[in-house]
Amino acid sequence: MKQTFLNNHIKYKQSVMFPKTACTILLKSVQYGLQPQQSLLRNGQQCMLACRKHFCIESPPTGSSQERQPFSGEIPPDSLEVNYSRSGGPGGQHANKVATKVEVRFNVQQASWIPDWIKPRLMEREANRITKNGDFVITSSKTRKQLLNQADALNRLRTIIYDASKLPKEKSPEELELEETRRAKRAASILKEKRNISYTKSNRGAL
C-alpha cells in the first residue's frame, strides 16, 4: 500500500515536480525503506543536497549527538566481579552459615557498556562508592536470599547509571530572573530578621 501511494503520488506530480515535493517524496521513500525513482532527481543536485542537509540522508554528522549515546540498561555479567559474604543483622543461625550478602564491583574506566560521557558524571556523583583504583562497589543485603540480593544490587546499579545520564535542564532567561528575584527577597528577609534581633537585644537594658 505504501508503494502504491508513492507511485501514484509520483505520477501525479511527474509533470510539475517542485523541489519541495521531490524532497518530501524522497524522504518518505527513505523512511519506508524504498528505492527512490529517477524521476525524483529531475530537479537536479540542489534537491538532493537539500534533502541530505535537512534529513541527514548521508552519514550522520559527528557531534555531541553521537558522543552522548544513551545508556542501554544492559549490564554484562562477565564485566562484573561478584563476591558473597555473610550478612549481618537478625536471622538466627541461618544468617551465620549462608553467604547471602552480595558485593558487585567493576572498574568504571574499563566498562565498555557505559558511554564515555556518563563515566565522569558517575564518578563525581558516586565518589563515596569509588575506590582508589577506580572500582565502583555496591553491596546488597536486603533479603536472606543470595539471588534476590544480587538482583537488587544490579537494579540499584542500573538506576544509579540512569540518574548519572540525566543532564540538567537548561534554564530559560525568565527562570534565571525569577531565581535572582527570589534570592534577593530571601537575602532581604534575612537581613530584616537580623536587624530585628539586634534591635531587641539593644533595648533589653533600656527599661
N, C-alpha and C positions, 0 to 999 in steps of 0.2 A: 504493500500500500504506500509506503514511503517512497519507493522507487517510482511508482505511478504518479504520485503527487509531484515529484521533482521533474519527471519527463513532461507532464502537462504544463507545468509552470515554465519550463524552458521553451517549449513550443509556443506558448502564448507570448512570451517576451522575446522570442528569437528575432523578430523584425525590428523591435525597438528595445535594445538592450542598453540600459544606462549602467554606469559603473556601480552605483549603489545597489541596483537589483542584482547585478552579477556577483557582487561581494556577498549579498545575502544568500543566494543560492549556493555559492561555493562554500560558505560557512555551514549551511545545512548538509551539504554533501560530506564535509569533513566530520560533522557531528554524527551523521548516520553511518559513517564508515564506507561511503560510496565513492567511486572514482569519478571526479568531476569531468564533464564532457568538454570537448574542444571549443564548443560554442561559447562557453563561459569566458574564454580567453580572447574573445573577439575585440574587446575594448583595449587590448594592449597590455603592456607591462605595468602601467600605472595602477590598474585594478589589482593585479597580483601583489604589487608592493604594498598597496593599502590593506589588503587582506592580511598579509603577513605581519604588517605593523600593528594592526588593531586586534587581530585574532590569534596572533602567535602561532601561525601555521609552521613556521620554521622552528629550529631548535630553540627551546626556551632560554631567555636571557639569564646570564649568570649574575645573580644578585642576592639580596637578602632573602628572597622567597625560596631559593634553593638551599641557602645556608641554614635557614630556620625550618628544617623539616620537623613535623610534629612527632612526638613520642608515640610509637605504635602500641605500646602497652604490653608487648611481648618481652618476657624475661627468660632467656635461655638458661636452663638448669645447669648446663655444662660450664657456664661462666661464673657460677656461684660456688662458694665454699661454705658448706653447711656443717655445723658442729652441734652436738647434742650433749646436754648435761642435766644433772638433777635439778628439779625445780624446787624453790623454797615455798614457804607458806604451809597452810594446813593441808592435810591429805592422808595422814596416817602413815603406816609402813609402806604403802604403795608409792608415795612420793619419794621415799628414801631409797627405793630399789630401782625405779624406772627412770631413765633419762628422757624426760618429756620437754625440757626447756630447749628451745631452738635458737641458734645464733647463725645468721646469714651474713656473709662477708664477701666483698668483691672490691677490686680496685677501680676507682672511678675513671681514671685516665685510660685504662685498658679496656673499659667496657664499650665495645663497638656498637652495642644495641642502644646506647644512649646518644642522641645527637650531640655534636660537639658544642653547640651554643648553649645547651642546657647544663653541661658539666660545671662551668664556673658558678652558675647560679645555684646549683645543687650543693656545691662545696661551701658556698657562702652562707646559704640558708641553714644547712645542717652541719655546721662546723663542729658541734659537740659530738657528732657521730663519726667524724673523720679522724683516723689515726695519723700518726706522723708519717707513715708510709703511703698515705693517700687511700687507705682502705675504708670503705663505708661499712659500718657494722650496725645491725639491727637485730634485736632479740625479741622473743615472744614466749611467755609462759602463762598465757591467758587461760588455757584449759589444761586438763590432765592427759590429753591425747597428743602424741608427738606429731601426727599428721595434721591435726587441726591447728596446732601452733605453727607449723611450717606454712600452712596456707594463710594464716593470719599475718605472719611476717612478710610474705610475698605481697599480700594485698596492701599492707601498710607501705611497703617499699614502692609499689606501683602508684599509690596515692601521693606519696612524697615527690616522686618524679613528675607526676602530672602537675602538682602545685608549683614546682620549680619552673615548669614550662609556661606558666601563665604570666604573660607580660603585663606590666602595669598599664592601665588605660591612660592615654594622653588626655590631659585636662584642657578644656577649651578656655579661651580668654575670659568668658563670663564666670566660669568656675574658679579660676585663679583670682579674679576680682572679688568674688564672694568670700573666698577664703581669707583674703587680705582684710576685708571689712570685718569679718568675724574675729580675726586675730587682733585687730585694733580695738574692737569693742571689749574683748576679753582682757587686754592689757589695761584699758581704761578702767574696767571694773576692779581689777586687782589693785591698781593704784588708788582708786577711791576707797577701797576697803582698808588699805594700809593707812591712808590719811585719817580715816575714822578711828582706827585703833590708836594711832598716835595722838589724836585729839583727846580721846578718852583717857589715855594714860597721863597726858599733861594736865588734865583738870581733876585728877584724883585728890591732890592735896590742896586744891583751891578752896574747898569748903572747910 
